[in-house]
Structures are given as structure tokens and as C-alpha cells.
């Protein structure tokens, strides 16, 4: 029988202060935890015994200097030795009492003691912790300890782990509240097995971790989340001034009151173009698009989209193309589309400067996305389509109202079949988007027919697809001819270099053709210019296409350069080329504005009249190119 009340007959000395007790716990922490682990009833299970043992030792510290005395009924049993031994004996006694209390069965006639309840701390969520498994002897010892009561296990631990002589064991058990210390010592077992108590099997400070019951934990988490969501909803309903679910969706809290801003956020103020406005409007851009989609009259959806646009909350994923401000609308925006697209609900709006796409899950209220794309200066050529959604590598477009036909073309197969697409209400079926990385085995582009022209556009990771053109700067035209499609088939795989840079148009210009030395055929020089919506980060590439090569090689590139554009309609570039006979050459070509070219450096020196140059060179030569224009001025190579 166990009695947790200390007898009144012990001879006591003043208890140590809090600092001494803390020092004893820190110094002997593994030893105290092992003691508690061994005394705790094995019926608790190894995981709970580990956590309870750590909890009991951490709670052994008294609450204050004076509380230390009351905690052990007036003091600590008299000990031989210094203050350190007295401090350890004090906390050991507190740990032993708590471990014995933890083994007392719960009854309905008395309030449970703290040690009898599962520990609140320490705790490890999602893991079960166990000491390392020992051998057969440790297993037999653990099974035998399970047959003893708490007093018997305490006697074993004090004798085997603490190395106390029998009189000292009897005295400590008496102070810990054991009713019959002598009986506990009598059943404490054979001292020949005392060395096993130091085995890792009983070390709760060296642990291995395993997951808890995952299915049970998932059910509990779901139940807890459902309960938390119900409480949050109830709290929100109570907090809202007029009740309801809250109309702003994933928007952040309203932080100011402004008449103009509130007007911009009113769904009733959204601008809607008439269906046939594009036929008579002086501007054929996004402002002439009518409002389309099966949710165009859903006031709640439009309110959420406007609110999130003005105040995107922390759960909203926001993206913007380079050079695009991501701020709130300056006034009432124009609605372009609101409807269900695949597994999302999408709203497209236009404020004269930007197109904004708001998307939320079709089922649920979390995970909204907000995308911005700059579109100022758009025209009928560049306002032909917008991206509605991207799912599993596929993309859906919303086409302009003047688009009467759409077809899918693989740029890498200029002679391949073109797949006609049906676009009910302007929405295309999902088509494969060009891969941004990896092997370039195909590159899809959309051929959009309408307003007397067929325009070729492709997805470059933007909200607005990029228009593809061919021709000299200032005379760009739509890609329709077989030769132009052939050029694009060899340079399309270089388009990933301008992906996600806010590109509006990409023009390919064949600026020179050059007969190769040693009769190895004729090479083609091309210049591609990717113009951006912001107008200051255009990207220019010069490409060299050797005869028989399936893809063009990049010869030079530049960002922000006016070369190959209307402001500077010229370009010069060079490559190091190896003939079929094994001879290396420096090849260079400029546009028609160049009257002569020269090269120097890397063991190469020479010049040539006209806009083409070919000089023998050593392998790996680094050469500087320059040229003279027909007006006598000098110009350098693209870099």
C-alpha cells in the first residue's frame, strides 16, 4: 500500500534554496529522468512514460525560496556531505514522490493530482518517443519490473541506480510516503542484475522517434479544424456589423474610408462595353472588349475580386509582370470576363493601364490569386487574347471580340497541319503551353483570324500572349509566308530566354545571308527583338543559322539596346565557325546599313568591304568586331 503523505517523525534539516535545486536538476538531469522513468508504472506505455518522466523532473524545481520548505513538509532529510548533495537529495525526493503519485489509480472520490494526469509539457506533436531497445536480459528485467508496485520499483531504483545502502533506501522510501518500506525492499529483486538498470533500454534521454497513428491523427485534425472553423465563423458572424459571411472574401481588412476608392470597389460601378462597340470605337484595344462569362452578373464574386484587388490578404498569391504596378484601381474598372474556367472562377478587369486577373477555387474560399499585366498602348494587333487559366501544362485563352477563328500551330513544324479550335463566347479549349525548360520538341502558337488579318501569338508565361512577327524594323508583318514560318521554326526554341519578362511582341528579321568559305553553303543571319510593355527592357538577339542545322545558334544578345528596332534599324554580329574540312573562321555579318567590316584580336586581323566578313582564325579566338556605315560613321557589334 502506498501513502503519499510524509511521516512527521523524520529528523529534518533546512531545505536548499531554488538556486541549489536548479543546479542539482541541471547537473543530474539524465539520472533523475531515468529514475522517474523506472518508477513510473509500465502500464502508461513507453511514450507517455518518457514524456511524464521529463515533465516530473522539470517540475521538481520549487516555486520559490520559501516554498521549498513547504514542498517537502518542512525540509529535506538530513544528509551527509555538502550543499550539492543536499540539493540533489531534495530534488530526487520530489521526483520520487511525483513518480509514486503517478501510479496511484484515479478515483471519483478525490480530485486527481497533477502527476496522475498526462503531461501538458514537454510534448512532441506527431511523434512517439521510445528509449532504444535493449537485449533479452533488459526485456526480461522490464517485464519483471512491471509485476512490482511503485514502492517495489522505487526500492530497486534506489538500490541499483542510486547505489544507496539498505538503511538509506528504507529512510528515503519512508520520506517519500511508502507505507511499508521494508516490504518494498524485500521484493526489490536480485542485486546481481543491478548493472542492467544503466542500460540504454531505460535511458529516456536517448530516444528514437516513430509517427503516431496517422489515420487516427488525420481524423482528429479534421475534427479539430472543423470545430475551429465553426468557432471562427460564429465569431465572424457575431463581429460583423450586419451579420453574414463577409463580402470581401480573401481581402485584407478595410483600413481607410475614401469616397473615390469606395466607388472603384463598387461592383455596380464596373464599366461594361457594348457587344458591338469594337466595330465603331476609335481605339481597338481592351477597352472595346465586352463583358463575357457565365458569372458576369454575380455581384458577390465581383465584389470579392475588387476587394482583393484593392487589399490582397496574406493568403492571396500576387504576381505582376516586370514594370507593372500592383496597386489598387484608380477608379471604376472595366469588366472583361467573369466565369467558371476548369476548377476555378476567374474575373478579368481592365483599368486603362493594366489587365488584372482574379481567380478563386471553384469550391472553397481560400487560395485566391491576383495577376497584373501592363497593357497600355495596346492595339488591335496586341489585344487579341488574354490567358484565362493554366492547368496541368495547358492554357485557355479569351480572344478579342473581333477574332472570328482560331487555330493551333506548332512552330517547329512549319509544314505541319494546323488544328482549328472552336471558341464559344471567345473561350478556347485547353491547349498545350510551350514548356519553359527542358527539351524543345514542340512550340505551340495560336493563329487568330479577324479584322482582316491572321495574327500569330504564343504563351510566354504572361497574362497577355506575345505577338510574333517577321520583317525589317518599322515594316513588321504577321507571320504567314512559308519562308517566315521556316525561320521561326529554327528560332522558336530561343524564346524561353524572354519568357516572363513582360513581352508584348517578338519580331524575327533576316538581315543578311552569307556564302560560307570552302563552298560549305549559305548561312542565314537573323535578329529577334522582344519588345516589352514597359518599353525600356527590350531584349535583342542575333542568331546564326548554318545550312543544314535544325536550330539557330545565338551569336549575340543585349538588353535595353535600340538595335534591330525602329530607332536603330541595324545590327552587327559574328561567330566562330568551323568548316567541314576542319578550318576555323571568324564570320560576321551586318545589316544593309554597313559599308565595311573589320575584325582584330585573338590572332585575327582583317577587313572586308560590304556587310559580310570571313577570316581564318585559331580555335577559341576572341575577336573584336566593328563596322562603318554607309554615312561614314562607325558602329560596333551587338553586345
C-alpha positions in Angstrom: 0.0 0.0 0.0 1.2 3.5 -0.9 0.7 6.5 1.3 1.9 9.8 -0.3 1.8 11.8 3.0 5.3 12.1 4.6 5.5 11.0 8.2 6.0 13.5 10.9 8.7 11.7 12.8 11.7 12.4 10.4 14.6 14.4 11.6 14.8 17.3 9.1 17.3 20.0 8.2 16.6 23.3 6.4 15.9 22.7 2.7 18.1 24.1 0.0 17.2 27.3 -1.9 15.9 27.4 -5.5 19.4 28.0 -7.0 20.7 24.8 -5.4 17.8 22.8 -6.5 18.1 24.1 -10.1 21.8 23.3 -10.1 21.1 19.8 -9.0 18.5 19.3 -11.7 20.7 20.6 -14.5 23.7 18.6 -13.3 21.9 15.3 -12.7 19.0 15.6 -15.3 19.6 12.3 -17.2 19.9 10.4 -13.9 16.7 11.9 -12.4 14.8 11.3 -15.6 15.9 7.7 -15.7 14.9 7.3 -12.0 11.4 8.7 -12.8 11.0 6.5 -15.9 11.8 3.3 -14.0 9.5 4.1 -11.1 6.5 5.1 -13.3 4.1 2.3 -13.9 4.8 0.5 -17.2 1.0 0.5 -17.9 1.4 4.1 -19.1 3.2 3.0 -22.2 6.7 3.8 -23.2 5.9 7.1 -25.0 3.9 8.5 -22.1 6.4 7.3 -19.6 9.2 9.2 -21.4 7.2 12.4 -21.6 5.9 12.1 -18.0 9.4 11.4 -16.7 10.8 14.6 -18.3 7.8 16.5 -17.0 8.2 15.3 -13.4 11.9 16.2 -13.3 11.2 19.7 -14.8 8.5 20.3 -12.2 10.8 19.2 -9.3 12.0 22.8 -9.0 10.3 24.6 -6.1 8.3 27.7 -6.9 10.3 30.0 -4.5 12.8 30.1 -1.7 10.2 29.8 1.0 8.0 27.3 -1.0 10.9 24.9 -1.0 10.4 24.2 2.7 6.7 23.6 2.4 7.1 21.4 -0.6 8.8 18.7 1.5 6.8 19.3 4.7 9.4 21.3 6.4 12.7 20.4 4.9 15.0 17.7 3.5 16.1 14.7 5.4 19.5 15.1 6.9 22.3 14.2 4.6 26.0 13.8 4.8 28.1 15.9 2.5 27.9 19.4 1.2 25.2 21.6 -0.3 25.4 20.0 -3.7 24.5 16.5 -2.2 21.7 18.1 -0.2 20.3 19.8 -3.3 20.3 16.5 -5.3 18.7 14.6 -2.4 16.0 17.2 -2.2 15.0 17.1 -5.9 15.4 13.3 -6.0 12.8 13.0 -3.2 10.4 15.3 -5.1 10.8 13.3 -8.3 10.3 10.0 -6.4 7.2 11.3 -4.7 5.7 12.5 -8.0 6.5 9.2 -9.8 4.8 7.3 -7.0 1.8 9.6 -7.2 1.5 9.0 -10.9 1.0 5.3 -10.2 -2.0 5.8 -7.9 -5.2 4.9 -9.7 -7.7 7.7 -10.3 -10.8 7.7 -8.2 -14.1 9.6 -8.4 -14.0 10.5 -4.7 -10.9 12.7 -4.9 -9.5 15.3 -7.3 -6.6 13.9 -9.3 -3.1 15.1 -8.5 -1.1 16.7 -11.3 1.3 13.8 -11.6 -1.7 11.4 -12.3 -2.7 13.4 -15.5 -0.9 13.3 -18.9 1.8 16.0 -19.1 1.0 19.2 -20.9 4.7 19.8 -21.5 7.0 18.6 -22.8 5.2 17.4 -25.9 6.2 16.4 -29.4 3.3 16.6 -31.9 3.1 13.8 -34.4 5.8 11.6 -32.9 6.0 8.8 -30.4 9.3 8.6 -28.5 10.9 5.5 -27.1 14.2 4.6 -25.5 16.5 2.4 -27.5 15.7 -1.3 -27.3 18.0 -3.4 -25.3 18.7 -7.2 -25.3 16.9 -10.2 -23.9 18.1 -9.5 -20.4 16.8 -5.9 -20.4 13.5 -7.1 -21.8 13.2 -9.7 -19.0 14.1 -7.1 -16.4 11.5 -4.7 -17.8 8.8 -7.4 -17.7 9.7 -8.2 -14.1 9.6 -4.6 -13.0 6.0 -4.5 -14.5 5.0 -7.1 -11.9 6.1 -4.8 -9.0 4.1 -2.0 -7.5 5.5 1.6 -7.4 7.2 1.1 -4.0 9.0 -2.0 -5.2 10.2 -0.3 -8.3 11.4 2.7 -6.2 13.3 0.4 -3.9 15.0 -1.3 -6.9 16.0 2.1 -8.4 17.3 3.5 -5.1 19.4 0.4 -4.6 20.6 -0.3 -8.2 20.7 3.2 -9.7 21.4 5.4 -6.8 23.7 2.8 -5.0 22.2 3.5 -1.6 22.7 1.1 1.2 19.6 -0.6 2.6 19.2 1.6 5.7 19.3 4.7 3.4 16.8 3.1 1.0 14.4 2.4 3.9 14.8 6.0 5.1 14.2 7.6 1.6 11.2 5.4 1.0 9.8 6.4 4.3 10.3 10.1 3.5 8.6 9.5 0.1 5.5 8.3 1.8 5.7 4.5 1.3 3.6 2.8 3.9 5.8 -0.3 4.3 9.4 0.4 3.2 10.7 -3.0 4.5 8.3 -4.9 2.3 9.2 -2.8 -0.7 12.9 -3.6 -0.1 12.2 -7.3 0.3 10.6 -7.6 -3.1 13.2 -5.4 -4.9 14.8 -8.4 -6.5 18.3 -9.8 -7.0 21.2 -7.3 -6.8 23.1 -9.4 -9.4 21.0 -7.7 -12.1 21.6 -4.1 -10.8 24.0 -3.3 -13.6 21.2 -3.7 -16.2 19.5 -0.6 -14.8 22.2 1.6 -16.6 21.2 0.1 -20.0 20.0 2.3 -22.8 16.7 0.4 -22.6 15.9 2.6 -19.6 17.5 5.8 -20.7 14.7 8.3 -21.6 17.2 10.9 -22.7 18.5 8.9 -25.7 15.4 8.3 -27.8 14.1 7.0 -31.1 11.1 8.6 -32.8 8.2 7.0 -34.7 5.0 8.6 -36.1 1.7 8.3 -34.2 -1.4 6.6 -35.6 -1.6 8.6 -38.8 -5.2 7.7 -39.7 -6.4 8.5 -36.2 -4.4 11.7 -36.1 -5.9 12.8 -39.5 -9.4 12.2 -38.2 -8.7 14.2 -35.1 -7.1 17.0 -37.0 -10.1 17.2 -39.4 -12.4 17.2 -36.4 -10.4 20.0 -34.8 -10.2 22.0 -37.9 -14.0 21.7 -38.4 -14.6 22.8 -34.8 -12.1 25.7 -35.2 -13.8 26.7 -38.5 -17.2 26.6 -36.8 -16.0 28.8 -34.0 -14.3 31.2 -36.4 -17.5 31.5 -38.4 -19.6 32.1 -35.4 -17.1 34.7 -34.2 -17.1 36.4 -37.6 -20.9 36.4 -37.7 -21.0 38.0 -34.2 -18.3 40.5 -35.2 -19.8 41.7 -38.5 -22.0 44.8 -38.1 -24.8 43.5 -40.3 -24.2 39.7 -40.0 -23.4 37.5 -43.0 -20.3 35.7 -44.2 -18.3 38.8 -45.2 -18.4 40.0 -48.7 -14.7 40.8 -49.2 -13.6 37.2 -49.4 -9.7 36.9 -49.2 -9.2 40.7 -49.0 -7.3 42.2 -46.1 -9.2 44.3 -43.5 -10.5 47.6 -44.6 -8.0 50.3 -43.4 -9.5 53.5 -44.7 -12.6 55.3 -45.9 -12.3 57.2 -49.2 -15.2 58.1 -51.5 -13.2 57.6 -54.7 -11.8 54.3 -53.5 -15.2 53.0 -52.4 -16.6 53.9 -55.8 -13.9 52.0 -57.5 -14.8 48.9 -55.4 -18.5 49.0 -56.1 -19.4 46.2 -58.5 -22.3 48.3 -59.7 -19.8 50.9 -61.0 -17.9 48.5 -63.2 -17.7 49.6 -66.8 -19.2 47.3 -69.4 -18.6 47.9 -73.1 -21.4 47.2 -75.5 -21.1 44.0 -77.5 -20.5 45.7 -80.8 -18.5 48.7 -79.6 -15.3 47.4 -81.2 -16.8 47.9 -84.7 -17.1 51.7 -84.2 -14.6 52.6 -81.5 -11.7 54.8 -82.3 -9.5 52.6 -80.1 -9.5 48.9 -80.8 -7.9 47.6 -77.6 -9.1 46.0 -74.4 -11.4 49.0 -73.8 -13.6 47.7 -76.7 -14.0 44.2 -75.2 -17.5 43.4 -73.9 -18.1 41.7 -70.6 -18.4 37.9 -71.1 -18.7 34.8 -68.9 -21.4 33.0 -67.0 -20.7 34.9 -63.8 -20.7 38.4 -65.3 -23.8 39.3 -63.2 -22.5 37.7 -59.9 -22.3 40.7 -57.7 -20.7 38.8 -54.8 -17.9 37.4 -57.0 -17.2 40.9 -58.5 -17.2 42.5 -55.0 -14.6 39.9 -53.8 -12.5 40.4 -56.9 -12.5 44.2 -56.5 -11.8 44.0 -52.7 -8.9 41.6 -53.2 -7.5 43.8 -55.9 -7.5 46.8 -53.5 -6.4 44.9 -50.4 -4.9 41.5 -51.2 -4.8 39.5 -47.9 -1.9 37.3 -46.7 -3.5 34.2 -48.3 -3.6 35.8 -51.8 -0.8 34.9 -54.3 0.0 38.1 -56.2 2.1 38.3 -59.3 2.9 41.1 -61.7 4.8 41.3 -65.0 8.0 43.4 -64.9 7.2 47.1 -64.9 3.6 46.6 -63.8 2.4 48.4 -60.7 0.3 46.1 -58.4 -1.7 48.8 -56.7 -5.5 49.3 -56.3 -7.7 50.6 -59.1 -7.7 54.4 -59.6 -11.4 54.4 -60.5 -14.1 52.1 -61.7 -12.5 49.4 -63.8 -13.9 47.7 -66.9 -15.2 44.1 -66.7 -13.9 41.8 -69.4 -14.8 38.4 -68.1 -16.3 36.7 -65.1 -17.0 33.0 -65.2 -16.1 29.4 -64.3 -13.0 28.1 -66.0 -12.0 24.5 -65.3 -11.7 24.2 -61.5 -11.5 28.0 -60.8 -13.7 31.1 -61.0 -11.9 33.8 -63.0 -12.5 37.6 -63.3 -10.7 39.7 -65.8 -10.7 43.5 -65.4 -9.1 46.4 -67.2 -8.3 49.9 -65.8 -6.7 51.5 -68.9 -3.2 50.7 -67.8 -3.4 47.1 -66.6 -5.3 43.9 -67.1 -6.0 42.2 -63.8 -7.0 38.6 -63.3 -8.6 37.4 -60.1 -9.0 33.7 -59.6 -10.5 31.7 -56.7 -11.2 28.0 -56.3 -14.5 26.8 -57.7 -15.1 25.0 -54.4 -13.9 26.7 -51.2 -12.9 30.2 -50.1 -9.1 30.1 -49.8 -6.3 30.1 -52.2 -7.2 33.2 -54.3 -4.7 34.5 -56.9 -4.2 38.0 -58.3 -2.2 38.7 -61.5 -1.3 42.0 -63.0 -0.1 42.7 -66.6 0.7 46.1 -68.1 -1.2 46.7 -71.3 -1.1 50.5 -72.0 -0.5 51.2 -75.7 -2.3 48.1 -76.8 -3.9 47.9 -80.3 -5.9 45.5 -82.3 -2.6 43.7 -83.0 -1.6 43.2 -79.4 -5.1 43.0 -77.7 -6.1 39.8 -79.5 -6.2 37.4 -76.5 -5.7 37.1 -72.7 -4.8 34.0 -70.7 -7.7 32.7 -68.7 -6.1 29.8 -66.9 -3.2 27.4 -66.8 -3.8 23.9 -65.5 -1.5 20.9 -65.9 0.6 22.4 -68.6 -2.5 23.6 -70.6 -3.6 27.1 -71.2 -7.0 28.6 -72.1 -7.4 32.0 -73.8 -10.1 34.5 -74.0 -10.0 36.0 -77.5 -10.9 39.5 -78.6 -14.4 40.1 -79.9 -13.1 40.7 -83.4 -11.5 37.2 -83.6 -13.6 35.0 -85.9 -11.3 32.0 -86.0 -8.6 30.3 -84.0 -6.1 27.5 -84.9 -3.2 25.8 -83.2 0.1 25.7 -84.9 3.4 24.0 -83.9 6.2 26.5 -84.8 8.7 23.7 -85.1 6.7 22.1 -87.8 6.1 24.9 -90.3 4.6 22.5 -92.9 2.5 20.6 -90.3 -1.2 20.5 -90.1 -3.0 23.4 -88.3 -5.7 22.4 -85.8 -8.8 24.5 -85.9 -10.2 25.5 -82.5 -13.8 26.3 -81.5 -14.0 29.4 -79.4 -17.6 29.6 -78.0 -18.1 33.1 -76.4 -14.4 33.7 -77.1 -13.0 31.0 -74.8 -10.6 28.5 -76.4 -10.3 24.8 -75.3 -7.2 24.0 -73.3 -4.1 23.8 -75.5 -0.6 22.7 -74.5 1.5 25.6 -73.4 5.2 25.8 -74.6 7.4 24.3 -71.9 9.7 26.9 -70.2 12.5 24.4 -69.7 13.8 21.1 -70.8 14.0 19.7 -74.4 12.3 21.8 -77.0 10.4 19.3 -79.1 7.4 21.5 -79.9 6.3 25.1 -79.6 2.6 25.9 -79.8 1.3 29.2 -81.2 -2.2 30.4 -81.7 -3.2 31.7 -85.1 -6.1 34.2 -84.6 -8.1 35.4 -87.6 -10.2 38.5 -87.6 -10.4 42.1 -88.6 -8.9 41.2 -91.9 -5.7 39.7 -90.6 -4.3 36.5 -89.1 -2.0 37.1 -86.1 0.3 34.6 -84.5 0.6 34.7 -80.7 2.3 32.4 -78.2 2.3 32.0 -74.4 5.5 33.3 -72.7 4.2 32.9 -69.2 2.4 36.2 -69.2 -1.3 37.2 -68.8 -1.0 38.6 -72.3 0.4 36.3 -75.0 3.2 37.7 -77.2 2.6 38.6 -80.8 5.1 37.0 -83.3 6.0 39.0 -86.4 8.6 39.0 -89.2 10.3 41.7 -91.2 12.7 44.6 -91.1 12.3 47.2 -88.2 9.4 49.5 -88.9 8.0 47.1 -91.5 7.0 44.2 -89.3 4.2 41.9 -90.6 2.2 38.9 -89.5 3.9 35.5 -89.9 2.0 33.9 -92.8 4.5 33.1 -95.5 6.2 29.7 -95.7 9.7 31.2 -95.5 8.8 33.2 -92.4 7.4 30.1 -90.8 10.6 28.3 -91.7 12.7 30.9 -90.0 10.5 30.8 -86.9 10.8 27.0 -86.7 14.6 27.4 -86.2 14.5 30.2 -83.6 11.4 29.3 -81.6 13.4 27.3 -79.1 15.3 30.5 -78.1 12.0 32.1 -76.9 12.4 30.8 -73.3 15.2 33.4 -72.8 12.5 36.2 -73.0 9.8 34.3 -71.0 8.1 36.1 -68.1 9.7 39.5 -68.9 6.5 41.4 -69.9 7.0 40.8 -73.6 4.5 42.4 -76.0 5.9 41.4 -79.4 8.8 39.4 -80.8 10.0 40.2 -84.3 12.3 38.0 -86.4 14.3 39.7 -89.1 16.6 38.0 -91.6 19.1 40.8 -92.0 21.8 39.0 -94.1 22.7 35.9 -95.9 26.4 34.9 -96.2 28.1 32.4 -98.6 30.4 30.3 -96.4 34.1 29.7 -97.1 35.2 26.5 -98.9 31.8 26.2 -100.6 30.0 24.9 -97.5 26.7 26.6 -98.4 24.9 29.8 -97.4 24.3 30.8 -93.8 21.4 33.0 -92.6 21.7 35.8 -90.1 18.6 36.7 -88.1 17.8 39.3 -85.4 15.0 38.8 -83.0 13.7 41.7 -80.9 11.4 41.2 -78.0 9.7 44.4 -77.1 8.2 44.8 -73.6 5.1 46.6 -72.4 7.2 48.8 -70.2 9.3 49.9 -73.3 12.7 50.1 -71.5 13.8 46.5 -71.2 13.6 45.2 -74.8 15.8 42.1 -75.5 17.7 41.7 -78.7 19.3 38.6 -80.0 21.4 38.0 -83.2 21.3 34.4 -84.4 23.3 32.4 -86.9 21.7 29.6 -88.9 24.2 27.3 -90.6 23.0 25.4 -93.6 21.5 22.0 -92.6 21.3 23.0 -88.9 17.8 22.4 -87.4 18.1 25.3 -84.9 19.8 28.6 -84.9 22.7 29.4 -82.7 22.8 32.6 -80.6 25.6 34.9 -81.8 25.0 37.9 -79.5 22.4 39.4 -77.2 21.6 42.6 -75.5 19.0 44.1 -73.1 17.8 47.7 -73.5 19.5 48.2 -76.8 17.8 50.1 -79.6 19.5 47.8 -82.2 17.3 45.9 -84.5 14.4 48.2 -83.8 12.7 51.3 -85.4 15.1 53.7 -83.6 18.2 51.9 -84.7 17.3 49.6 -87.6 20.7 48.0 -87.9 22.7 45.1 -86.3 26.1 43.6 -86.5 27.2 40.2 -85.0 29.8 37.5 -85.5 30.5 33.9 -84.7 33.4 31.5 -84.7 32.6 28.8 -87.3 34.3 25.5 -88.3 34.2 24.3 -91.9 33.6 20.7 -92.9 37.3 20.5 -93.6 38.2 21.5 -90.0 39.3 25.0 -90.5 38.1 27.7 -88.1 36.8 31.1 -89.4 35.5 34.3 -87.9 32.2 35.0 -89.7 30.5 38.4 -89.3 27.5 40.0 -91.0 25.8 43.3 -90.6 22.6 44.7 -91.9 22.4 46.7 -95.2 23.5 49.9 -93.5 27.1 48.6 -93.1 29.5 49.5 -95.9 32.5 47.7 -94.4 33.5 45.4 -91.5 36.8 44.7 -89.7 38.0 42.3 -87.0 41.0 42.3 -84.7 42.3 40.5 -81.7 42.8 36.8 -80.9 45.3 36.3 -83.7 42.9 37.7 -86.3 43.2 40.9 -88.2 41.4 41.9 -91.4 38.6 43.8 -93.0 36.2 43.5 -95.9 34.0 45.8 -98.0 30.3 45.3 -97.7 28.3 43.9 -94.8 29.9 40.4 -94.6 33.3 39.2 -93.4 35.1 35.8 -93.3 38.6 35.4 -91.9 40.6 32.4 -90.9 41.1 32.1 -87.1 42.6 29.8 -84.5 40.2 27.8 -82.4 38.8 29.7 -79.5 39.8 33.1 -80.8 38.3 36.2 -79.1 37.7 38.8 -81.7 36.5 42.4 -81.6 34.2 43.4 -84.5 33.4 46.9 -85.8 31.9 48.4 -88.9 31.5 51.5 -90.9 28.0 52.7 -92.0 27.2 54.0 -95.4 27.1 57.5 -94.0 30.8 57.2 -92.8 30.0 56.7 -89.0 31.4 53.8 -87.1 29.2 51.2 -85.2 30.1 48.3 -83.0 28.7 44.8 -82.8 25.7 43.9 -80.7 26.7 43.2 -77.1 
